[in-house]
Amino acid sequence: MRLFPTAAVLAAGALLSACATMEGGAAAPPAASFDTARLSEHVRVLASDEYQGRGIATPAEDMTVRYLSEQYAAAGFQPGGANGSWTQDVALNRFTASNVQAQFKVGDASIPLNQGQQITISTRLPGDHVMLMDKPLVFVGYGIKAPERNWDDFKGVDVRGKVIVVLVNDADFEEPALDTFNGRAMTYYGRWTYKYEEAARQGAAGVIIVHEAAPASYGWATVQNSWSGPQFDIVRANAAAERVPVEAWMQRDVAVDLFRRAGQDFEALKTSARGRDFRPVELAGATFSAMFDVATSRVTTRNVIARLPGTTHPEETILYTGHWDHIGVGEPDANGDAIFNGAVDNATGTAGLLELARLWAAGPRPERSIVMISFTGEESGLLGSEFYAANPVWPLATTVAGFNIDAMNVYGRVADVDIIGSGQSNLDARVTAEAMRQGRTARPDSNPASGSYFRSDHFPLAKRGVPMAYVDGGGAFRDEPVAARDAARSEYGARRYHQADDEWSADWDLRGQVEDLELIFNIGRDLANSRDWPEWMPGSEFGPARAPSANQRR
């Protein structure tokens, strides 16, 4: 018995959610309808073993870029890259660590650390070899320096040449009532990217993040799969000032044992780290050593950009974005599967962009231009979107707004729309109104502690002032079998996210995905045919980046 209706059955019904009047007085649907069969087929192709997990700078990238370019062209879009091309080159350095040997030493006791088991060790510093020998270890709490919040975990302690140990997330996660870092809603200070960046600013020789599943919002297997293979970074003029030689994660039980051997109580120090008066604690008598070879090479990967020029104000842009890349090929899992297909993450979002392009081109030409960007390098730290935001093909000052798509709902229609990063811009009001027309309820992110607002491709654009919406269908399922749908959605997070089991299924119910696509299509259509310019809310940290270019928006 099938768990959900097949894509073919759903397509045969011409998709009720796109064709019927919705509860609460629906907006008119687009002239063409979103097609679940098309969505499913795009995901099937892109997540097939033939595409080898869509690893960047591999032969699979060539296949993916070719497929996306052909599909955008077939939809009716034009090349949107520089000089009339479909792509934007993104120059990266690739780092592959091998022959990893590492250990802690406490007194006379040596504690071996196996790569991928007790620890994951990598680097994004160009070179051939890394060798750290007997480096002192200092626990610096959450590793945060935030003057605007009167917070400094370093307190002037010199950690140059030392290895710092930090906690994942930020200080409010364990005790939200403190409200020092927005309660349970993770700030950028809680992201691993920030912690590595701050370690470099402090001159540390290395940084080890203690992995705990709840504050990280994912299990050790995700860390293992994400950090055991090649790492990528944008080409930097002075990488030594921005990267440390060793970037690592270790399992919580390893940290607890290390702290105990050094005469410290891990849980007690965690509690202490929640307060502004916390001071760094040297793990007395404890050192860290690591050596490994590094194959460093320069690679070029590509963003795929497609454009539908506007009729009246073609210089003004509405963006739709999502990443095409995934992890590629890694270590075999228990079933011997080494291909990380990335079906939900993010072949679903990539398929959504292709369907959005088809509907935009099929309808009346909008007054403002529509640009689709399939970003590269998201899984390596939002590198493709970071590159585009720093080197925009279409000026950011006249980019009206954008909508990011990442890992869409494949389990059926749901009651709610989660606004990731709610409260940042007045796009929230548009999302709320459109959700209401669909008979759904918009709500703040249901899991703000996971820091999703800082984990997807809208973030580099938001940092530079472009109002970006990132929404996700959530809440209770509206169709039976509810329990089975709940179980499938939960199982994805527990067993499939960043695993080889993230594979396409013919049994998916994509009606929920279609409702989410309709929502951002309708909002984009309203904006594209207006003179409106969405704005950041007062107090948003992204507003100041937008303000200097205000005279370019009329």
C-alpha positions as CSV (number, residue, x, y, z in Angstrom):
1,M,0.0,0.0,0.0
2,R,1.3,3.4,-0.9
3,L,1.7,5.9,1.9
4,F,0.8,9.0,-0.2
5,P,-0.8,9.5,-3.6
6,T,1.7,9.2,-6.5
7,A,2.8,12.1,-8.5
8,A,0.9,10.7,-11.5
9,V,-2.3,10.6,-9.6
10,L,-1.9,14.1,-8.2
11,A,-1.1,15.4,-11.7
12,A,-4.1,13.7,-13.2
13,G,-6.2,15.7,-10.8
14,A,-4.7,18.9,-12.2
15,L,-3.8,19.8,-8.6
16,L,-6.8,20.8,-6.6
17,S,-4.9,23.5,-4.6
18,A,-4.0,25.3,-7.8
19,C,-7.3,25.0,-9.6
20,A,-10.0,25.3,-7.0
21,T,-11.2,28.2,-4.9
22,M,-9.4,28.2,-1.6
23,E,-10.9,28.7,1.9
24,G,-11.1,32.2,3.0
25,G,-11.4,33.8,-0.4
26,A,-8.5,32.9,-2.6
27,A,-6.5,35.1,-4.9
28,A,-6.8,34.2,-8.5
29,P,-4.3,31.4,-9.4
30,P,-1.7,31.9,-12.1
31,A,-2.9,31.4,-15.7
32,A,-0.8,28.3,-15.8
33,S,-0.9,25.8,-12.9
34,F,2.0,24.4,-10.9
35,D,2.4,20.8,-12.0
36,T,3.3,18.2,-9.4
37,A,4.4,15.7,-12.1
38,R,6.9,18.2,-13.5
39,L,8.2,19.0,-10.0
40,S,8.6,15.3,-9.2
41,E,10.4,14.6,-12.5
42,H,12.9,17.4,-12.0
43,V,13.8,16.1,-8.5
44,R,14.0,12.5,-9.9
45,V,16.5,13.6,-12.4
46,L,18.6,15.8,-10.3
47,A,18.7,13.4,-7.3
48,S,19.4,10.3,-9.4
49,D,22.6,8.4,-8.8
50,E,23.7,9.6,-12.3
51,Y,24.1,13.1,-10.8
52,Q,26.4,11.8,-8.1
53,G,25.1,14.0,-5.3
54,R,25.6,17.2,-7.3
55,G,29.1,17.9,-5.8
56,I,30.6,21.2,-6.9
57,A,33.6,21.2,-9.2
58,T,32.9,17.6,-10.3
59,P,31.6,16.2,-13.6
60,A,28.2,16.2,-11.9
61,E,28.3,20.0,-11.8
62,D,28.6,20.1,-15.6
63,M,25.5,17.9,-15.9
64,T,23.6,20.0,-13.4
65,V,24.4,23.3,-15.0
66,R,23.5,21.9,-18.4
67,Y,20.2,20.6,-17.2
68,L,19.3,23.9,-15.4
69,S,20.3,26.0,-18.3
70,E,18.3,23.9,-20.8
71,Q,15.2,23.9,-18.5
72,Y,15.3,27.6,-17.9
73,A,15.5,28.2,-21.6
74,A,12.7,25.8,-22.3
75,A,10.6,27.7,-19.7
76,G,11.1,30.9,-21.7
77,F,13.7,32.7,-19.7
78,Q,16.9,34.3,-21.1
79,P,20.5,33.9,-19.9
80,G,20.9,36.1,-16.8
81,G,24.7,35.9,-16.2
82,A,27.4,38.3,-17.3
83,N,27.9,38.8,-21.0
84,G,24.7,36.9,-22.0
85,S,25.7,33.6,-20.4
86,W,23.7,31.3,-18.2
87,T,26.3,31.2,-15.5
88,Q,28.4,33.3,-13.1
89,D,31.9,31.8,-12.4
90,V,32.6,31.5,-8.7
91,A,36.3,31.0,-7.9
92,L,37.0,28.8,-4.9
93,N,39.8,27.0,-3.1
94,R,39.2,23.3,-2.4
95,F,40.8,21.7,0.6
96,T,41.0,17.9,1.0
97,A,42.5,16.7,4.3
98,S,44.0,13.2,4.4
99,N,46.2,11.1,6.7
100,V,44.6,12.8,9.7
101,Q,46.2,12.0,13.1
102,A,45.1,13.7,16.2
103,Q,45.1,13.4,20.0
104,F,44.4,15.1,23.3
105,K,47.0,14.7,26.0
106,V,46.3,15.3,29.6
107,G,49.2,14.8,31.9
108,D,50.7,11.5,30.9
109,A,47.5,10.2,29.3
110,S,47.1,10.3,25.5
111,I,43.5,10.2,24.1
112,P,43.5,9.2,20.4
113,L,41.0,10.9,18.2
114,N,39.7,9.1,15.1
115,Q,38.6,11.3,12.2
116,G,34.8,11.0,11.8
117,Q,34.3,9.2,15.0
118,Q,35.4,11.2,18.0
119,I,36.3,14.3,16.0
120,T,36.1,15.8,12.5
121,I,39.1,17.9,11.5
122,S,39.4,20.1,8.4
123,T,41.0,23.3,7.2
124,R,40.2,26.2,4.8
125,L,43.7,27.6,4.9
126,P,45.7,27.2,1.8
127,G,48.8,24.9,2.2
128,D,50.1,21.4,1.8
129,H,50.3,20.3,5.4
130,V,49.0,21.2,8.9
131,M,50.9,20.3,12.0
132,L,49.9,21.5,15.5
133,M,51.8,19.9,18.3
134,D,50.9,20.1,22.0
135,K,48.8,23.2,21.7
136,P,47.2,24.5,25.0
137,L,43.5,24.2,25.2
138,V,41.3,27.0,26.4
139,F,37.5,26.8,26.9
140,V,35.9,30.1,25.8
141,G,32.3,29.4,26.3
142,Y,30.3,30.2,23.2
143,G,33.3,32.0,21.6
144,I,31.3,35.2,21.1
145,K,32.4,38.8,21.1
146,A,29.4,41.0,20.7
147,P,30.0,44.6,21.9
148,E,26.5,45.7,21.1
149,R,25.2,43.2,23.6
150,N,27.9,43.9,26.1
151,W,29.2,40.4,25.7
152,D,32.8,39.1,25.4
153,D,33.7,35.5,26.0
154,F,37.4,36.3,25.6
155,K,37.8,39.0,28.2
156,G,41.2,40.1,26.8
157,V,42.7,36.6,27.3
158,D,45.4,36.0,24.7
159,V,44.5,32.8,22.8
160,R,47.0,33.3,20.0
161,G,48.6,30.0,19.1
162,K,46.2,28.1,21.3
163,V,43.3,25.9,20.4
164,I,40.0,27.1,21.7
165,V,37.0,24.9,22.6
166,V,33.6,26.4,22.1
167,L,29.9,25.5,22.5
168,V,27.5,25.3,19.6
169,N,24.6,27.8,19.4
170,D,24.5,30.9,21.7
171,A,24.1,31.5,25.4
172,D,20.3,31.7,25.4
173,F,19.6,28.2,24.1
174,E,19.8,26.5,27.4
175,E,18.1,29.3,29.3
176,P,15.9,31.4,26.9
177,A,14.7,33.6,29.8
178,L,18.1,35.3,29.8
179,D,17.1,36.9,26.5
180,T,20.7,38.1,25.9
181,F,20.7,36.6,22.4
182,N,17.0,36.8,21.5
183,G,15.9,33.8,23.6
184,R,15.6,30.5,21.7
185,A,15.9,32.3,18.3
186,M,19.5,31.7,17.3
187,T,21.5,34.7,16.3
188,Y,24.4,34.6,13.9
189,Y,26.7,34.3,16.9
190,G,25.4,30.8,17.3
191,R,26.4,29.6,13.9
192,W,29.5,27.5,13.3
193,T,30.6,29.9,10.6
194,Y,30.8,32.8,13.1
195,K,32.7,30.8,15.6
196,Y,35.4,29.9,13.1
197,E,35.6,33.5,11.9
198,E,36.0,34.8,15.5
199,A,38.6,32.3,16.3
200,A,40.7,33.6,13.4
201,R,40.2,37.2,14.5
202,Q,41.5,36.2,17.9
203,G,44.6,34.6,16.4
204,A,43.8,31.0,17.6
205,A,45.7,28.1,16.1
206,G,42.5,26.1,15.9
207,V,38.9,25.9,17.2
208,I,37.0,22.8,18.3
209,I,33.2,23.1,18.5
210,V,31.5,20.7,21.0
211,H,28.7,19.0,19.1
212,E,25.4,18.5,21.0
213,A,22.4,17.4,18.9
214,A,19.8,19.8,20.4
215,P,21.6,23.1,20.2
216,A,23.1,22.2,16.8
217,S,19.7,21.0,15.6
218,Y,21.3,18.0,13.9
219,G,23.0,14.8,14.9
220,W,26.7,13.7,14.7
221,A,26.1,12.0,11.4
222,T,25.4,15.3,9.8
223,V,28.7,16.7,11.1
224,Q,30.5,13.6,10.0
225,N,29.2,13.7,6.5
226,S,29.5,17.5,6.0
227,W,33.0,17.8,7.4
228,S,34.9,14.6,6.5
229,G,35.1,15.4,2.7
230,P,36.6,18.3,0.8
231,Q,35.9,21.8,2.1
232,F,35.6,24.9,0.0
233,D,36.1,28.6,0.5
234,I,36.1,31.7,-1.6
235,V,39.5,32.9,-2.7
236,R,40.7,35.4,-0.1
237,A,43.4,38.0,-0.4
238,N,44.7,37.3,3.1
239,A,43.3,33.9,4.1
240,A,45.7,33.7,7.1
241,A,43.9,36.6,8.7
242,E,40.5,35.1,8.2
243,R,41.0,31.3,8.7
244,V,42.6,29.2,11.4
245,P,44.7,26.1,10.5
246,V,42.3,23.6,12.2
247,E,38.5,23.8,12.2
248,A,37.0,20.9,14.1
249,W,34.0,19.4,15.9
250,M,34.1,16.8,18.6
251,Q,31.5,14.6,20.2
252,R,30.0,15.7,23.5
253,D,31.1,12.7,25.4
254,V,34.7,13.3,24.3
255,A,34.5,16.8,25.6
256,V,33.0,15.7,28.9
257,D,35.9,13.2,29.4
258,L,38.5,15.8,28.4
259,F,37.2,18.3,30.8
260,R,37.0,15.7,33.6
261,R,40.6,14.7,33.1
262,A,41.6,18.4,33.2
263,G,39.9,18.8,36.5
264,Q,36.8,20.6,35.2
265,D,33.1,19.8,35.1
266,F,31.7,20.3,31.6
267,E,28.1,20.9,32.7
268,A,29.2,23.4,35.3
269,L,31.2,25.4,32.8
270,K,28.4,25.3,30.3
271,T,26.2,26.9,32.9
272,S,28.8,29.5,33.7
273,A,29.2,30.3,30.0
274,R,25.6,31.7,30.0
275,G,26.5,34.8,31.9
276,R,28.3,38.0,30.9
277,D,30.8,37.5,33.7
278,F,32.1,34.2,32.3
279,R,35.9,34.2,31.8
280,P,37.9,31.8,29.6
281,V,39.1,28.6,31.4
282,E,42.4,27.0,30.5
283,L,42.2,23.2,30.6
284,A,45.2,22.7,32.8
285,G,47.7,20.2,31.6
286,A,45.7,19.4,28.5
287,T,47.0,19.9,24.9
288,F,45.9,19.1,21.4
289,S,48.0,17.8,18.6
290,A,47.0,17.2,15.0
291,M,48.8,16.6,11.7
292,F,47.4,16.0,8.3
293,D,48.1,16.5,4.6
294,V,46.1,19.0,2.6
295,A,45.5,18.9,-1.1
296,T,44.7,22.5,-2.0
297,S,43.5,23.4,-5.4
298,R,41.8,26.3,-7.2
299,V,38.4,25.4,-8.7
300,T,35.7,27.3,-10.6
301,T,32.1,26.5,-9.9
302,R,29.0,28.2,-11.2
303,N,25.9,30.0,-10.2
304,V,23.2,29.5,-12.8
305,I,21.2,32.7,-13.5
306,A,18.1,33.1,-15.7
307,R,16.2,36.3,-16.4
308,L,12.8,37.4,-17.6
309,P,13.1,41.1,-18.5
310,G,10.4,43.4,-17.2
311,T,8.3,45.5,-19.6
312,T,8.3,48.9,-17.8
313,H,11.1,48.8,-15.2
314,P,13.5,46.1,-16.4
315,E,16.3,47.6,-14.3
316,E,14.4,46.6,-11.2
317,T,14.7,42.9,-10.1
318,I,12.6,40.4,-8.1
319,L,14.8,37.5,-7.1
320,Y,14.0,33.8,-6.6
321,T,16.9,31.8,-5.3
322,G,17.9,28.3,-4.2
323,H,21.0,26.1,-4.2
324,W,21.6,23.3,-6.7
325,D,24.6,21.7,-5.0
326,H,24.7,18.9,-2.4
327,I,27.4,16.9,-0.7
328,G,28.4,14.7,-3.6
329,V,30.0,11.3,-2.9
330,G,31.2,10.5,0.6
331,E,31.8,7.5,2.9
332,P,29.4,4.5,2.4
333,D,26.6,4.2,4.9
334,A,25.5,1.0,6.6
335,N,23.8,0.0,3.3
336,G,26.9,0.7,1.3
337,D,25.4,3.8,-0.3
338,A,28.0,6.6,-0.8
339,I,26.0,8.9,-3.0
340,F,24.3,11.8,-1.1
341,N,21.5,12.4,-3.6
342,G,20.1,15.5,-1.9
343,A,16.6,15.0,-3.1
344,V,14.7,17.2,-0.6
345,D,17.9,19.3,0.1
346,N,17.7,20.9,-2.4
347,A,16.6,19.2,-5.6
348,T,13.0,20.2,-4.4
349,G,13.9,23.9,-4.2
350,T,15.7,23.7,-7.6
351,A,12.7,22.1,-9.1
352,G,10.6,24.8,-7.6
353,L,12.7,27.5,-9.3
354,L,12.2,25.7,-12.7
355,E,8.4,25.6,-12.2
356,L,8.3,29.2,-11.1
357,A,10.2,30.1,-14.2
358,R,7.7,28.2,-16.4
359,L,4.7,30.0,-14.8
360,W,6.3,33.4,-15.0
361,A,7.1,33.0,-18.7
362,A,3.7,31.6,-19.4
363,G,1.8,34.5,-17.9
364,P,1.6,38.2,-18.7
365,R,5.1,39.8,-18.8
366,P,5.7,41.6,-15.5
367,E,6.7,45.3,-15.3
368,R,9.8,44.5,-13.3
369,S,12.4,41.8,-14.2
370,I,12.3,38.3,-12.7
371,V,15.7,36.7,-12.0
372,M,16.2,33.1,-10.9
373,I,19.5,32.1,-9.3
374,S,20.5,28.5,-8.7
375,F,23.4,29.0,-6.4
376,T,26.4,26.8,-6.0
377,G,28.4,26.1,-2.8
378,E,25.6,26.4,-0.2
379,E,26.6,23.2,1.5
380,S,30.1,24.6,1.9
381,G,29.0,27.7,3.7
382,L,26.7,29.7,1.4
383,L,29.6,30.4,-0.9
384,G,27.8,30.9,-4.2
385,S,25.3,33.3,-2.7
386,E,28.1,35.1,-0.8
387,F,30.0,35.5,-4.1
388,Y,26.9,36.8,-5.9
389,A,26.0,39.2,-3.1
390,A,29.6,40.6,-3.3
391,N,29.6,40.6,-7.1
392,P,26.0,41.1,-8.2
393,V,25.2,40.8,-11.8
394,W,22.0,42.8,-11.2
395,P,22.5,45.7,-8.8
396,L,21.4,45.1,-5.2
397,A,20.2,48.7,-4.8
398,T,17.5,48.0,-7.4
399,T,16.8,44.5,-6.3
400,V,13.3,45.0,-5.0
401,A,13.1,41.8,-2.8
402,G,13.8,38.1,-3.0
403,F,12.4,34.7,-2.1
404,N,14.7,31.8,-1.1
405,I,13.7,28.2,-1.5
406,D,15.5,25.4,0.4
407,A,14.3,21.8,1.2
408,M,10.6,22.0,0.4
409,N,7.7,20.2,1.9
410,V,7.1,16.8,0.2
411,Y,4.6,15.3,2.7
412,G,1.3,17.0,1.9
413,R,-0.8,20.1,2.6
414,V,-0.2,21.8,5.9
415,A,-2.1,24.4,7.9
416,D,0.7,26.9,8.5
417,V,3.4,28.9,6.8
418,D,6.6,29.3,8.9
419,I,8.3,32.7,8.3
420,I,12.0,32.0,8.9
421,G,13.5,35.1,10.4
422,S,10.1,36.7,11.2
423,G,10.1,40.3,12.3
424,Q,13.0,41.3,10.0
425,S,11.1,43.0,7.1
426,N,7.6,44.1,6.1
427,L,7.5,41.2,3.7
428,D,6.1,39.3,6.7
429,A,2.8,41.2,6.2
430,R,2.6,40.1,2.6
431,V,3.3,36.5,3.5
432,T,0.6,36.7,6.3
433,A,-2.0,38.1,3.9
434,E,-1.3,35.6,1.1
435,A,-1.3,32.7,3.6
436,M,-4.7,33.8,4.8
437,R,-6.0,33.8,1.2
438,Q,-4.9,30.2,1.0
439,G,-6.8,29.3,4.2
440,R,-3.5,29.0,6.1
441,T,-1.9,30.8,9.0
442,A,1.5,32.5,8.9
443,R,3.5,32.1,12.0
444,P,7.0,32.8,13.2
445,D,9.6,30.1,12.6
446,S,8.5,27.1,14.7
447,N,12.2,26.2,15.5
448,P,14.1,29.5,15.7
449,A,16.8,27.8,17.8
450,S,18.1,26.0,14.7
451,G,19.2,29.3,13.2
452,S,17.7,28.6,9.8
453,Y,17.8,32.3,8.9
454,F,21.6,32.2,8.9
455,R,21.8,28.8,7.1
456,S,20.5,29.4,3.6
457,D,21.3,31.5,0.6
458,H,19.1,34.5,1.4
459,F,21.4,35.5,4.2
460,P,24.4,37.0,2.2
461,L,21.8,39.1,0.3
462,A,20.1,40.1,3.5
463,K,23.4,41.1,5.1
464,R,23.8,43.6,2.2
465,G,20.4,45.0,2.6
466,V,18.1,43.2,0.1
467,P,14.8,42.3,1.8
468,M,14.6,38.5,1.5
469,A,11.7,36.2,2.5
470,Y,12.3,32.6,3.4
471,V,9.1,30.6,4.1
472,D,8.4,27.0,4.7
473,G,5.2,25.0,5.0
474,G,4.7,23.7,8.5
475,G,2.2,22.8,11.2
476,A,-0.5,20.2,11.2
477,F,-1.2,18.2,8.0
478,R,-4.7,18.8,6.5
479,D,-5.2,15.4,4.9
480,E,-5.1,11.8,6.1
481,P,-3.1,9.8,7.0
482,V,-1.9,12.5,9.3
483,A,0.1,10.2,11.6
484,A,2.0,8.7,8.7
485,R,2.8,12.1,7.3
486,D,4.1,13.3,10.7
487,A,6.3,10.3,10.9
488,A,7.7,10.7,7.5
489,R,8.5,14.4,8.1
490,S,10.2,13.6,11.4
491,E,12.1,10.7,10.0
492,Y,13.6,13.0,7.4
493,G,15.2,15.2,10.0
494,A,16.4,12.2,12.0
495,R,17.6,9.8,9.3
496,R,17.8,11.5,5.9
497,Y,19.0,15.1,6.2
498,H,22.6,15.1,4.9
499,Q,22.5,11.4,4.6
500,A,22.7,9.1,1.6
501,D,19.0,8.3,2.2
502,D,17.8,11.7,1.0
503,E,16.4,10.2,-2.2
504,W,13.5,10.9,-4.5
505,S,10.2,9.0,-3.9
506,A,7.4,8.5,-6.3
507,D,5.1,8.4,-3.2
508,W,5.6,12.1,-2.2
509,D,2.6,14.3,-1.9
510,L,3.7,17.6,-3.5
511,R,0.5,19.5,-2.9
512,G,2.1,21.3,0.0
513,Q,5.1,22.3,-2.1
514,V,2.7,23.7,-4.7
515,E,0.9,25.9,-2.1
516,D,4.3,27.3,-0.9
517,L,5.3,28.0,-4.5
518,E,1.9,29.7,-5.2
519,L,2.4,31.9,-2.2
520,I,5.8,33.3,-3.3
521,F,4.6,33.5,-6.9
522,N,1.6,35.7,-6.0
523,I,3.6,38.0,-3.7
524,G,6.3,38.3,-6.3
525,R,3.7,39.1,-9.0
526,D,2.2,41.8,-6.9
527,L,5.6,43.4,-6.3
528,A,6.6,43.0,-9.9
529,N,3.6,45.0,-11.1
530,S,3.9,47.8,-8.5
531,R,6.1,50.6,-7.4
532,D,6.4,49.2,-3.9
533,W,9.8,48.7,-2.2
534,P,9.7,46.3,0.8
535,E,11.6,47.6,3.8
536,W,13.4,46.3,6.8
537,M,11.6,46.8,10.1
538,P,13.0,49.3,12.6
539,G,15.7,47.7,14.7
540,S,16.7,45.1,12.1
541,E,20.4,44.7,11.8
542,F,20.1,44.6,8.0
543,G,18.4,48.0,7.6
544,P,21.6,50.1,7.8
545,A,23.1,48.3,4.8
546,R,20.0,49.2,2.6
547,A,19.8,52.9,3.7
548,P,22.7,54.4,1.7
549,S,21.2,53.4,-1.6
550,A,17.7,54.7,-0.9
551,N,18.0,57.4,-3.6
552,Q,18.3,54.7,-6.3
553,R,14.8,53.4,-5.5
554,R,12.0,55.6,-6.7
